[in-house]
Amino acid sequence: MDFEQRLQRAVERGARSAEAKRRSEAEQALSEEQCKRLHSQYRLQLSEYIERCLAKLPQYFPGFQFESVVSDRGWGGAVSRDDMQLARGGRRSNSFSRLELVVAPYNSAHVLELTARGTIHNKEIYQRSLYQPLPEFQLERFEELVDLWIPEFAELFAAHQ
């Protein structure tokens, strides 16, 4: 094999390598788009479930206000309440209670993350999060956690009254 043939083969190998790299990047971009689409679909389903469940809490505790959460932290819902207490001598004190459940925005880790923050009478009682890779996502598991975290907050709030 002479120099001319080796040079020709090297150029062909380089061209094949470049084409393989372009195909790989295209496939990766497609999978990135698929992940974004999956995250959006799961986020929508879970945030709607969160809103339905949290909206029931004010029925048991008048004074709580429900609000949908759409922010840079994510999508979901929250209930909150401000209480004023009068102490002896006419002193007033305010206390704040809030429960927020939010699905975090899409990230490069390709996971869906649910976070919960609960505060009762100005004291944070819990901050939790659960995440799961998008290909392994199980909506039922996240719904079960929502079904546990909201009643747990209600129980703790009732105990502090």
JOJO-V244029 format. One record per helix or strand. SS is the DSSP state (A for helix, B for strand). FROM is the first residue (numbers start at 1). TO is the last residue. Records with the same first field share a line. If there is no record, write none. Layout:
SS=FROM-TO ; FROM-TO
This chain:
A=3-54 ; 57-60 ; 88-90 ; 134-136 ; 139-159
B=65-71 ; 74-86 ; 92-103 ; 111-120 ; 123-133
